[in-house]
Every structure is written in structure tokens, then in C-alpha cells.
Amino acid sequence: MFKPDKYNDNDIIISVGCFSKETLAAWQTHTRCLIIDFEPTPELFEPKKALEANNGKLMGRLECHPEAVDSFIGKTALYYYRSGQIGNTITPVWQSHVTLSEYFDKKVEVNVVSMESVLQRFKEVKELWLNCEGSEIPILANTPLPLLARCEYISVEFHRFSSFLRITNGQVLACVERLKEHFNPVCGEDYHPYYEFFRKRGNRNG
């Protein structure tokens, strides 16, 4: 996950469910930029939040936010699998049947912010990383394209192959097609779709 590229002091990196505490610590140590991390799972958020104490001491700065990111502003529930894997949660908006059953033993309500509201803060974003358990579909399908085009690079893991998520291959491909107006897409893995989007030269908008 960590890629030690060269960054400028004013570069912005946004992570939605992508960066672990260890990755954030590595970014802080090796890059001169602002990392904005969204982590709605309480058990994962608190250790990350503690890293903000390093601001001013290490090269990079960090903002940690305890919200989920989607295409709307409001609240949602995160469901925990019985396997006990911390952070292994899913967003119910894409589920066909969500109950506390043999699969889930806990849920927590969290606040949601829209990707539109996040990107409106910045004229330019160096990198946007999305690994958000299904919310990548509404984010890429509904966020205004001129705002997404403020990002120089977007990394997305699509959660198509979960039996609890109503995500089709057509929805994934529709997101890819939509972004082609401003980005060159590269498919890193097809079976469990992973894409990188590189902004076309001269296509920065917003």
C-alpha cells in the first residue's frame, strides 16, 4: 500500500478505508503532504487518531475523520462479521438482506459525509484511495465529475463479489466509463476489480 513517491508540501492525499495505522505512520515519516483519512470503524479510528500527535514532529501532516464517505450526508450502519475481523464491515445501502444473524453479531451507527463535500475543500488532490465496502459505487457514480477531476490519481477496489452486496459487473463498468471523460483507467485486477485512474493531461476541472 505504501508507495514512497516524491510529494510536495501542499499535496493532498485522501484515503477512504484504505490506509492502516501502519501505512499512515509511514506516510507521515516519508512524505511532505497532508493525509486525510476517513475511518468509521471505532476500533480502527482511535489508533489512527493518536497519530495526529506527530503533526509538527514528522514530515507529513495527518487529519483523521471518524465518518464513512458515500454520495450523501447523514448516517448509516456498519455490520460486523462474526469472524471478529476488526473493520470487516459493509454498508447496508447495497445489501439485499441485512440482519443480525449467523453472519453478523454487531452493528454500529456512524456519520456519513459525501465525497462532494470532501473534494470541495480542495482545488487539487494528489491522490484519492477508495476501499469502502461498496460505497465506491455511489461515490464514483454520483459525485460531480468536475470535482473528481480535481484528483490527479484515483485508486479503487470494487467490492463486486460479496454475497451481501448488490453490486453488478455493469455498475463497475459504468463507473469506469463515466471516469473515462477525465481519466485513463488501468485495470490492475479483473476478478476482484481493482482500478487505477490517471487524470488526462489538461482535464483538471472544478
Secondary structure, DSSP 8 states (H G I E B T S, - for coil): --------TTEEEEEES---HHHHHHHHHH--EEEEEE---HHHHHHHHHGGGGTTTSSSEEEEE--EEESSSEEEEEEEETT--TT-EE-GGG-S---SSSSEEEEEEEEEEEHHHHHTT-S-EEEEEE--TTTHHHHHHHS-HHHHTTEEEEEEE---S-TT----HHHHHHHHHHHTTTEEEEEEETTTTEEEEEE-TT----
